[in-house]
Amino acid sequence: MATPSVRFRLPDGRSVRVGPDALVGRSPAAVVRVEDPRVSTIHAELSWRETGFVLLARGGRLLVGGRPRAEVPLAVGMEIVLAPGLTLSVDDLTSGDAPVIPSTAGRERLTFEVEEHRVIVKGPGNVAVEIAGRGAAILRILLDDRSALAWDGVAERAWPEDGGLRAASTAAIAAGTRLGPGAWTEVDERRFRNRWDQQVVLLRRTLEPLRNGQLLRVQAGLVELVLHGGDEVVAR
């Protein structure tokens, strides 16, 4: 089976060829690594679809032709601006076959055992993963709401101390109130988003064996746990 790939030319002139699910950003997990403070830790993610490659905005902005895009279908010669003066160019595209997903994928019943400080997810064939810490907090929020939620609303609940400060500053700005010392800043916002991006990448990778990477959906600023009718949530 041929593996589809993209060759990007980075802002510093280097070229890198990557396959589906490659990350773009400053994170050590990013295969397309761009070391610039204006680039998010997880700035974007590459997705392979039946129609070709699409670059998805994650923690940063993607501009094509001067306009922000949440999803960018890639074509040879395309230039994508990550930040002023930082352009990611598409030098080559190689088509291939999409990963084979078993015909039973997505139909297996999952059980979510929810505890105070962790969530254990059990699937077929004695497959089980344990999520603790912030990942468990995010998972509990998504299990409670059972819908697509704005990333920042989930993040504010998962990091309640920072979330409270962020929400208070946002409300003060909306009311036209002058912000005092200790108010939320742009630096705080960038760090907050980077923490979120790193945690979501880790959570997705942990959950990947359970439903072929289709359990946690992150798209256009929304995050959702994709549950099926037979899935069960058990409080411990």
C-alpha positions in Angstrom: 0.0 0.0 0.0 1.4 3.4 -1.0 1.6 6.0 1.7 0.5 9.5 0.8 2.9 12.3 1.6 3.6 16.0 1.4 6.9 17.8 1.0 6.8 21.1 2.7 9.4 23.9 2.4 9.8 25.5 5.8 10.3 29.3 6.4 14.1 28.7 6.9 14.4 27.0 3.5 14.6 23.4 4.7 12.4 20.8 3.1 10.6 18.0 5.0 8.4 15.2 3.7 5.7 14.0 6.0 2.7 11.7 6.0 -0.9 11.8 7.4 -1.4 13.1 10.9 1.9 15.0 11.0 1.9 18.0 13.4 3.1 21.5 12.6 4.5 23.7 15.4 7.1 24.1 18.1 6.4 21.0 20.0 9.0 18.2 20.0 6.2 16.0 18.7 5.8 18.2 15.6 7.5 16.6 12.5 7.1 20.0 10.7 9.1 21.9 13.3 9.1 25.7 13.2 11.0 27.3 15.9 9.5 30.8 16.3 7.6 32.2 19.3 4.8 33.3 17.0 4.1 29.7 16.1 1.9 27.7 18.5 3.2 24.5 20.1 0.7 22.6 18.0 0.0 25.1 15.3 -1.7 22.8 12.7 -2.3 19.1 11.8 -2.1 17.3 8.5 -5.1 15.1 7.6 -5.5 12.7 4.7 -8.9 12.4 3.2 -10.4 10.8 0.1 -10.0 14.1 -1.8 -6.4 14.6 -0.7 -4.5 16.3 2.1 -6.0 19.0 4.3 -4.1 21.1 6.8 -6.2 21.8 9.9 -5.7 24.8 12.1 -5.1 23.8 15.7 -3.5 26.2 18.1 -2.5 28.8 15.5 -3.8 30.6 12.4 -3.5 29.6 8.8 -3.7 32.3 6.2 -4.0 31.7 2.5 -4.3 34.7 0.2 -4.5 36.9 3.2 -7.5 35.2 4.6 -7.7 32.9 7.7 -8.7 29.4 7.1 -9.7 26.6 9.5 -9.0 24.0 6.9 -6.7 24.3 3.9 -7.0 21.7 1.1 -3.4 21.4 -0.1 -2.1 21.8 -3.7 1.4 22.0 -5.1 2.7 25.6 -5.1 0.4 26.7 -2.3 1.8 29.1 0.3 0.4 29.1 3.8 1.3 31.9 6.2 1.7 30.8 9.8 2.7 34.2 11.1 3.9 37.4 9.4 7.0 36.5 7.5 6.7 32.8 8.1 5.4 30.9 5.1 5.0 27.2 4.7 5.1 26.1 1.0 3.8 22.9 -0.6 6.5 21.7 -2.9 5.2 18.2 -3.7 2.2 15.9 -3.1 2.2 12.2 -3.4 -1.1 10.4 -3.5 -1.7 7.0 -1.9 -4.2 4.8 -0.2 -6.1 5.8 2.9 -5.4 3.6 5.9 -7.5 0.5 5.9 -10.1 0.6 8.7 -11.7 -2.7 9.6 -15.4 -3.1 8.7 -16.2 -3.5 12.3 -14.3 -0.3 13.4 -16.4 2.1 15.4 -19.1 -0.5 16.3 -17.2 -2.0 19.2 -18.7 -1.1 22.6 -16.6 1.0 24.9 -17.0 1.3 28.6 -15.8 4.5 30.4 -15.2 3.9 34.1 -15.1 7.4 35.6 -13.3 7.9 38.9 -12.4 11.1 40.8 -8.9 11.4 39.4 -8.9 9.1 36.4 -10.9 7.6 33.6 -10.4 4.0 32.4 -11.7 3.3 28.9 -12.2 -0.4 28.0 -12.7 -1.8 24.6 -12.9 -5.2 22.9 -10.2 -7.7 23.1 -9.1 -6.7 26.6 -7.9 -3.3 25.3 -7.9 -0.7 28.0 -6.3 2.7 28.5 -6.1 4.8 31.7 -6.2 8.6 31.5 -5.3 10.7 34.6 -4.7 14.3 35.4 -5.8 17.0 33.0 -6.6 14.5 30.3 -9.1 12.8 32.7 -10.6 16.2 33.5 -11.2 16.9 29.8 -12.6 13.5 29.3 -15.1 13.9 32.2 -16.3 17.2 30.8 -16.9 15.7 27.4 -18.7 12.7 28.9 -20.9 15.0 30.9 -21.9 17.3 28.0 -22.0 14.7 25.1 -21.8 17.4 22.5 -19.2 19.4 20.5 -17.8 22.2 22.8 -15.7 25.2 22.2 -12.1 24.4 23.1 -11.7 27.4 25.5 -14.8 26.5 27.5 -13.5 23.0 28.1 -10.0 24.3 28.9 -11.4 26.8 31.4 -13.2 24.0 33.3 -10.1 21.7 33.1 -7.8 24.4 34.4 -10.3 26.1 36.8 -7.8 28.6 38.4 -6.5 29.9 35.1 -10.0 29.5 33.6 -11.6 31.7 36.3 -9.0 34.5 35.7 -9.5 34.3 31.9 -13.3 34.4 32.2 -13.2 37.3 34.6 -10.9 39.3 32.4 -13.0 38.5 29.3 -16.2 39.7 31.1 -14.5 42.9 32.3 -13.4 43.7 28.7 -17.0 43.1 27.4 -18.4 45.4 30.1 -15.9 48.1 29.3 -14.2 47.8 32.7 -10.6 48.8 33.0 -8.4 45.8 33.8 -6.2 46.0 36.9 -2.9 44.3 37.8 -2.9 40.5 37.5 -5.4 40.6 34.6 -5.2 38.0 31.9 -2.7 38.9 29.2 -1.9 37.9 25.6 1.0 35.9 26.9 -1.3 34.1 29.4 -3.6 33.3 26.5 -0.8 31.9 24.3 0.5 29.7 27.2 -3.1 28.6 28.0 -3.7 27.5 24.4 -0.3 25.8 24.1 -1.1 23.7 27.3 -4.5 22.8 25.8 -2.9 21.7 22.5 -0.3 19.6 24.1 -2.9 17.9 26.4 -5.3 17.2 23.5 -2.5 15.7 21.3 -1.5 13.4 24.2 -5.2 12.5 24.9 -5.9 11.7 21.2 -2.8 9.4 21.0 -3.8 7.6 24.2 -7.3 7.0 22.9 -6.2 6.0 19.4 -6.1 2.2 19.9 -9.7 2.1 21.0 -11.5 3.4 17.9 -8.9 3.8 15.2 -8.3 7.5 16.1 -12.0 8.4 15.6 -13.0 8.7 19.3 -11.9 12.3 19.9 -12.8 14.8 17.3 -11.0 18.2 17.2 -12.1 20.6 14.4 -12.5 24.3 13.8 -12.2 25.3 17.5 -14.5 22.5 18.7 -13.8 19.3 20.6 -16.1 16.3 20.9 -16.1 12.8 22.2 -17.7 10.7 19.4 -19.8 8.1 21.3 -21.9 5.4 19.8 -25.2 3.9 21.1 -23.6 0.9 22.8 -21.0 2.9 24.8 -21.5 2.9 28.5 -20.4 5.4 31.2 -19.9 4.0 34.7 -19.2 6.1 37.8 -16.9 4.5 40.3 
